[in-house]
Structure formats: structure tokens, C-alpha cells
Amino acid sequence: MFRPTPSLQAIFQRNEGRLIHKCEHYFDVYERHFSSFRGCSPRILEIGVFHGGSLDMWHSYFGRGTHLVGIDIDQRCADLARRNIDIRIGNQGDREFLRRVVAEDGPFDIIIEDGSHLPEHQIIAFEELWSAVKPGGVMLIEDLCTNYWSEYGGERGGDGMFMEYIKPLVDDLNALNSRSDDFIATDFTRTCTGMHLYDSMVLFDRGTHKPLTTCLSGRPVFETGTSLITDEHWAKIAEMSSPVRRAQRVLRSPIQSADTALRRARRRVGH
């Protein structure tokens, strides 16, 4: 008997195990960007183990074969390791520590930064771990609300804020479209295929970012510049007008074709 797999929020709500702490709207974001990894044995890195409940949640959600690596500064978290869940104890603000984790455990399909919530640590995590995301993978930085909270050193528009750090990345994402000599593609440009901003969260898609290409379909309705429509597409338009193609369209949609013919006949007789 087929049983639908539970959503991440359902797994969270049914949890009677280790403690999990999440903002409610995060679950829709998780489902939108993580669901394609279900059943694919992803390799996941999560910064911020807390009580270990989220590691259990991810394992239940993604299914058999999932391998998780958790990072935390609290030595007590080491006892939460078990089969397919490894715990690395260290400070996420320590670049050398993060590099060792990447060398020993990477690369990853999904990286979730949910650690100290300090803006400077969020920047360090992104700079050190972005290259450890597999092509087709994602990196999520969450709890960015702290960039606006003074108790975390947050300040709207302030230096060293992760939110300020990522604003120029929006330009970098589009650098392949530049027609200026002083605006060129970076490594981020070439490896990021999308940025998704939400309340207190930003998610990055990693892949091969190629220059823009355009394509055409259908027929022009008005006069248009010859540079837009290529010789190849003019040939396709000519092919569309062939008797064989017209007959094929009638066979595919006789009602629509008859309706079109009727409208044309009415126009010819002035009705």
C-alpha cells in the first residue's frame, strides 16, 4: 500500500525526540529547495547542532543513505554522533577548522549555516564553504535577523553585516551581462546560478553559470527588426506556413482550427 512521505513540517510537529528550534516560515523554504534531494542519499553539513534534533529531522526527511556532518562549539554535542551522523567540535569563526572539515568530510550537497548567528561568522562560513558545495547543490544561511539585532553586533547597513556582504553579490550574479570593462565576472559569478532571499534567510544554488542565450518560437505579429529574428528562425516560420504543417495543425486541434477559419471568414465578409 502506497504511503505518501511526510513533509518536513509534519516530521517536526510529530517530533518527540531531541529538541529542535526553527522559525515557522522556514519549513516552506526548506520544502521548496530541499525536496529534490529526498531519496538521493545527500551529504549534508549543518553548522549548529544544538540538541541534535535537527540532524535527526534531516535524516528522517531525506531518507536512507543520507550522511550528515554537524559542527558545534559545545563539546557535549560530540556524544550525539552515531551511524551516518558525524559531529565536528570547533569554532565556525576559525577558518582553518572549517577548511579541515571540508578536506575530511566534503564536498556536500546541502550546507546549512545555523550556528553562532554572528554576522562575521556567517561571512566566514560562506567564504570558506561555498566551494565545498557540489554542483547542483545549495547553501543556506539562516537566522539573518541577527544582522539587525544589537546583541549580536547587528546594525542595519553597518560594516561587517552579512546582509551588506551579499548585496554586491546580486551584481556579481549578473556580471556575465556586463558591457563595461570595469565590471567582470568573478568566481562567484561563474559558480552561482541563483540567489533566493527570504525573511532572515538566503539560499544560493551552485552550478555552472553560463552567459545568457535567447531563443524564439512562433511568428511575428508586427514589423520587427531583422537583427532579432535569425535566418534559422525565418526558415522555421516558412516551414510553419507549408501546406503539410497547416494540415498537421488542423489534425492536432480541429476545433481550434475551425474556429480560427470562421473568424477569418467573418473578417473577409465584413461581419
C-alpha positions, 0 to 999 in steps of 0.5 A: 500500500502506497504511503505518501512521505511526510513533509518536513513540517509534519516530521517536526510537529510529530517530533518527540525526540531531541529538541529542535528550534526553527522559525515557522516560515522556514519549513516552506523554504526548506520544502521548496529547495530541499525536496529534490534531494529526498531519496538521493542519499545527500551529504549534508553539513549543518553548522549548529547542532544544538540538541541534535534534533535537527540532524535527526529531522534531516535524516528522517526527511531525506531518507536512507543513505543520507550522511550528515556532518554537524559542527558545534562549539559545545563539546557535549554535542560530540556524544550525539554522533552515531551511524551516518551522523558525524559531529565536528567540535570547533569554532565556525569563526576559525577558518582553518577548522572549517577548511579541515572539515571540508578536506575530511568530510566534503564536498556536500550537497546541502550546507546549512549555516545555523550556528553562532548567528554572528554576522562575521561568522556567517561571512566566514562560513560562506567564504570558506564553504561555498566551494565545498558545495557540489554542483547542483547543490545549495547553501543556506544561511539562516537566522539573518535577523541577527544582522539587525539585532544589537546583541549580536553586533547587528546594525542595519547597513553597518560594516561587517553585516552579512546582509551588506556582504551579499548585496554586491553579490546580486551584481556579481550574479549578473556580471556575465551581462556586463558591457563595461570593462570595469565590471567582470565576472568573478568566481562567484559569478561563474559558480552561482546560478541563483540567489533566493532571499527570504525573511532572515534567510538566503539560499544560493544554488551552485552550478555552472553559470553560463552567459545568457542565450535567447531563443524564439518560437512562433511568428511575428505579429508586427514589423520587427527588426531583422537583427532579432529574428535569425535566418534559422528562425525565418526558415522555421516560420516558412516551414510553419506556413507549408501546406503539410504543417497547416494540415498537421495543425488542423489534425492536432486541434480541429476545433481550434482550427475551425474556429480560427477559419470562421473568424477569418471568414467573418473578417473577409465578409465584413461581419 
